[in-house]
């Protein structure tokens, strides 16, 4: 290894590396979107294959790019890393409070899994793995950014008078509280009440 490369690896100000950790949680609810819309409904279980939830609106090995992927022309076929939407009950309560409504139900914003028992679920980093007691493994891709479509769904379901204003409010108040998107690494069946082992990877901030 030449001296220049060695200096880069040993320079002052190297990023702090936080060790990985193992956490415990449980499934508080499971939901599917069996129709041609993202809004979900409560289910007894989720049957998961490598394509995601069987028959779900977001199932598939691939998906079409949209506004979240401005680097592709809209409609470009790409890998589906958004097979499941995961939310936390405490974060939904905060969003509801900020919107001055009694509740935000997970179904309204297309959630598939409600995971309870974790602090700041939406802040779990990409690469976090969720090991469900009955054998399923999910891998977190990213935070799920709140959008106007979900905001409009909340307005409709909560009976709010100004749907347009609510569709704009939700992305502002739900930032970093909207939960996560994940994909299926090991298929199987997930049921409400199931225990989950959460493995958070090492973390660091990359700076060039």
ABEGO torsion letter per residue (X at the ends): XBAAAAAAAABBGBBBBBBBBBBBBBBABBBBBABABABBBBBABBBBBAAEBBGBAABEABBBBBAABAABBBGBBBBBAAABBBBBAAAAAAAAAAAGBABBBAAAAGBABBBBGBBGAAABBBGBBBBBAAGBBBBBABBBBBBAAAAAAAAAAAGBABAAAAAAAAAAAABGAAEBBBBBABBEBBBBGBBBBBBBBBBBBBBX
